[in-house]
Amino acid sequence: MPFRQKNDIIFLLIKFLAIYPMRRRFRRKPKPVVKAPMTRANERIKADPVIVVDEKGEFRGEMSLAEGIAIARAADLDLVEVSPKAKPPVCKVLDHGKFQYNASKQLRQAQAAQKKVDTKGVRIGLRTDAHDLAFKKKQTEKFLDKGNKVKVEIILRGREKAHQDLAREAIENFLTTIEIPFKVEEPTKRFPGGFNTIIAPE
C-alpha cells in the first residue's frame, strides 16, 4: 500500500473516532454485603487470661488463653471472644463460622427493620369539592398503609386568610374521614402559607 494512501486511511479513522466516540459501558456497583464485625477467635485473641464458658454453657472460670483454646480444641470447636470489653474478656466455646454468620444475619435484619420513613404531602383547600377530598383521603390512606408519615396541609389565599378557624376545622374534618388507624405526630399548626399537621401509622 502506498505511503500516502496509508496516511489517508489513518486520517479518516481518527476523524471517524472523533465524530463517533466509543461509548463507555457503565457497570452497576454491586450492593455491599452486610457483615458483622469480625470477632477474634483462638490464637487471634489478644487478652490473657480470659474467662471461659464451654459449649454446654457452663462457666469454667478464669484461665490462661492456652487452656481455653485447649478446651475448645478438645470439643472440636473454637474459643470465641464474645465480650471483649469485659475484664478479663469473656470467651465462649462454639463454632466460630456459625457464630459470625448468625451475627451478620441479625445485623441485616436490624438494618431492614430500621428502613427510612418518608413524609408524604397531601394538600387540601377550603374550596376542595367532595370528589377531590375522597381522592385525597384514599391517597393519604395509601401512604399510611405503606408505613409513611403524611403531612396534611391547607393553603390560604387572598381573603381565605381571614378564615383561619375554617382552615383548622377543614383539616380536623379531613382527618376524621381517614379509616386507617393513625396517630398525630404534630398537631395542626400555623405556617406562613396556611396550616398543616403530620400524622403517622400506628
N, C-alpha and C positions, 0 to 999 in steps of 0.2 A: 504494500500500500504506500503511495507517495506520501512524503512528509507533510505536505500542505493539506492533503485530504485528511490525514490522521488528525491534524490540529483542528480542522473544521469540525470533525466528529466530536472531539473533546469539548470544543466551544459550545456546540449545540447541546451536549449532555449537561454541561454546567448551567446553561440558560434554562433548560427544562427543569432542573432541580430547583432553580431559583424561583420559577413560576409555580411549580407544584411541589412544595416541600413535603418530605415524608412525615406522616402523622405519627406522633408518639402514642404508643399504647400505654394507657394508664391502668395499672392493676390495683384493684381494691385491696387495701391493707386488711389482713385477717384480724378478726376480733381477738383481743388479748385473752389468753386463758387465765381465768381467775384461780390463783393458787394461794394457799395459806402459807405464811412464813415458815421456812424450813426449821424444824426442831432438831436440836442436837441429840445424837444417839451414840451409845458405845464410846469408842475412843475419842470422838469429837466433843464429848462433854469436858468442859474446862475445869469444873469445880471438883474438889476432892478435900474432904469426904462428902458423901451425899446421903440423903435419906431414901431408902428403897421400899417400894411396895411391890410385892410379887404378882404373878399372873393371876392368882386367886383373889387378889385384893387385900391380902394380909399384910399388915405393917411389919416390916423386917428391921426397922430402926436405922440408926446411923452407922455407916460403914465406909470403908475406902472404895474408891471408884473401881478398882480392880476386883474387889469382892463382889460388887454389884454386877459387873459385867459377867463374872463367872457364874453367878446365879441365873442370869438371863441366858447365857450360852447353854447351861445345863437343861433349860426348858426349850432350847432351840428357838429362842426369841431374842429381842433386843432390849437394851436398857435405854429408855427414852426419858429425856429431861422434860417433865410436864409442868413444873413450877420453877422456872429458872430464877425468879426474884426472891424465893424463899431462902432463908439462911439456916442450915445449908439447903441447897436446892433439892426438890423432891423428884425422884426418878421412878418410873414405873416399868415393870417387865411386860412387854407387849410386842406386837408385830408393828414395826416402825412404818412399813409401807401402807398398811391398812389405816394406821393412826393418821398419817399425813393425808391420805385420800379422804377420810371422813372429815378432817378439819377443813379441807378445801371445799367439800360438798356443803358443809354448814355455812361457810363464808359466802358461797354462791347463793344459797337460799336466803341468807340475811340481806344480801345486796338486792335480790329480786323483791324482797318484801319492802325495801326502802325505795321503791320506784318514785320518780319525780311526780308530784301532783301539780297539774296545770290549773290555772284560774281562767275560766272561760267568761266571756261577757255576753249579757243579754240586755238589750235596750228597749224600753217601752216609753210611751208618751201619754200625755193627758188625753190626747185625741185618738189613741190607738183603738181601732174597732175590735169587735168581739172575735172575728176571724183571725186577725193578726195576733191577738192575745192568746188564742188557742194554739197557734203555731209556736209562739214564744214559750208557752207552757211545755209543749212537747220537747222543744229544743233544750229547755232547762232540765227536764227530767232525763233526757238522753245523756247530758253532760254528767249529771249526778250519778246515773246508773253506771257510768264508766269510771267513777271514782274521782271526778274532777270537782273543784270548787267552782262556784258560779257567782259572778258579780252582776247583780241586777241593778240597773241604773235608769234614771229618768232625767231627760234633758229638758230644761225650761227655756223657752224662747219668748222674747218680747214681753207681752202682757202676762204671759203664764208665770213670770217670776213673782207676780203679786199673789199667787195662789200656792204658796209653799205647803200649806196644810193639805191641799188636794193632792199634791205630789207625794207626800208621805203616805197618805191614805191609798193612793194608787199602787204604791209598792207593797204595802201591807195586804191589800186585797189580792194582788197578784200572787203573793206567797201562799195565801190560803188555798189557792187552786192547785198547788203542787201536790201530787198524790204520792210521790216517793218520799220516804222519811228523810228528813234533813235537820241540820242544826244551824243556828245563826251564829256565824263566827264574828261578824262585825255588824252591829245594829245599824238601822237606817241613819245616815248622817249627811250633812250638807257638804257639798263641794262646789267650786266656782261655777260649774255649769248646771247644777241641779242637786239630786240626791242619789245615793247608792247604798247598797247593803251587800254583804258577802255571806253566802250560805255554803255548806259543805255536807256531803253524805254522812249519815250517822254510822 
